[in-house]
Amino acid sequence: MVLTTTPTIEGKRIVEYKGIVSGEIITGVNFVKDFMAGIRDFVGGRSSSYENELIRARENALQEMQSRALEAGANAVVGIDIDYEVLGSSSGMLMVSTSGTAVVVE
């Protein structure tokens, strides 16, 4: 399945629109990741634990959206938008949401 942020796929023709599909993931960030990120904040550098969590959440949200597109009979999703948001009273939750248009291309 082709997933793209562009409204078209070069060399392909959209023959059917199946509708909007989305994928959402909400994940918590645990104490160890918070602690290590705090140390990185203090001494500088990248927080690989947060980066890996963000990558995992994005990949899962895209996979969920792809599964919904397949269920709708699509073989591609165009115009994908990926959003990130911090949730919760202590900002301890991360939400990644994806949306796009499920299409059939030939």
C-alpha positions as CSV (number, residue, x, y, z in Angstrom):
1,M,0.0,0.0,0.0
2,V,1.2,3.5,-0.9
3,L,1.1,6.1,1.9
4,T,1.9,9.7,0.9
5,T,1.4,13.2,2.2
6,T,0.9,14.4,-1.3
7,P,-2.6,14.6,-2.9
8,T,-1.6,12.4,-5.8
9,I,0.9,9.6,-6.6
10,E,3.2,10.3,-9.5
11,G,2.6,7.8,-12.3
12,K,-0.6,6.5,-10.8
13,R,-4.2,7.5,-11.5
14,I,-6.8,7.7,-8.7
15,V,-9.9,5.8,-9.9
16,E,-11.9,5.7,-6.7
17,Y,-12.1,7.6,-3.4
18,K,-13.0,5.5,-0.4
19,G,-13.2,8.2,2.2
20,I,-11.2,9.6,5.0
21,V,-9.3,7.2,7.2
22,S,-7.5,7.8,10.5
23,G,-5.3,6.2,13.0
24,E,-4.8,7.3,16.6
25,I,-2.4,6.2,19.3
26,I,-2.3,7.5,22.9
27,T,0.7,6.3,24.9
28,G,2.0,7.1,28.4
29,V,5.5,8.2,29.1
30,N,6.9,6.4,32.2
31,F,9.0,7.6,35.1
32,V,12.3,6.2,33.8
33,K,11.9,8.0,30.4
34,D,11.0,11.2,32.2
35,F,14.0,10.9,34.5
36,M,16.4,10.2,31.7
37,A,15.0,13.1,29.6
38,G,15.4,15.4,32.6
39,I,19.1,14.5,32.8
40,R,19.4,15.1,29.1
41,D,17.7,18.5,29.6
42,F,20.3,19.3,32.2
43,V,23.5,18.1,30.5
44,G,22.3,18.6,26.9
45,G,21.9,16.1,24.1
46,R,19.1,14.1,22.6
47,S,16.6,12.0,24.5
48,S,16.7,8.7,22.6
49,S,14.0,7.2,24.9
50,Y,11.5,9.9,23.9
51,E,12.5,9.8,20.3
52,N,12.0,6.0,20.2
53,E,8.6,6.4,21.8
54,L,7.6,9.0,19.3
55,I,8.8,6.9,16.4
56,R,6.9,3.9,17.7
57,A,3.7,5.8,18.2
58,R,3.8,7.4,14.7
59,E,4.5,4.0,13.1
60,N,1.5,2.4,15.0
61,A,-0.8,5.3,14.1
62,L,0.2,4.9,10.4
63,Q,-0.3,1.2,10.6
64,E,-3.8,1.6,12.1
65,M,-4.7,4.1,9.4
66,Q,-3.4,1.7,6.7
67,S,-5.5,-1.2,8.2
68,R,-8.6,1.0,8.0
69,A,-7.9,1.9,4.4
70,L,-7.5,-1.8,3.5
71,E,-10.8,-2.6,5.2
72,A,-12.4,0.1,3.0
73,G,-11.0,-1.6,-0.1
74,A,-8.2,1.0,-0.8
75,N,-4.7,0.3,-2.0
76,A,-3.3,3.8,-1.2
77,V,-3.8,6.7,1.2
78,V,-3.1,10.2,-0.1
79,G,-2.9,13.6,1.7
80,I,-1.7,12.2,5.0
81,D,-1.5,14.5,7.9
82,I,0.3,13.6,11.1
83,D,-0.4,15.4,14.4
84,Y,1.3,15.2,17.8
85,E,-0.3,16.4,21.0
86,V,0.6,16.1,24.7
87,L,-2.3,15.2,26.9
88,G,-3.1,14.7,30.6
89,S,-2.9,16.9,33.7
90,S,0.8,16.3,34.0
91,S,1.4,16.1,30.3
92,G,2.3,12.5,30.7
93,M,0.4,11.2,27.7
94,L,1.4,11.5,24.0
95,M,-1.2,11.3,21.2
96,V,-0.3,10.8,17.6
97,S,-3.0,10.9,15.1
98,T,-2.9,10.4,11.3
99,S,-5.6,11.0,8.7
100,G,-5.7,10.9,4.9
101,T,-8.0,9.9,2.0
102,A,-8.2,6.2,1.2
103,V,-8.1,5.7,-2.6
104,V,-7.8,3.1,-5.3
105,V,-5.1,3.8,-7.8
106,E,-4.1,2.0,-11.0
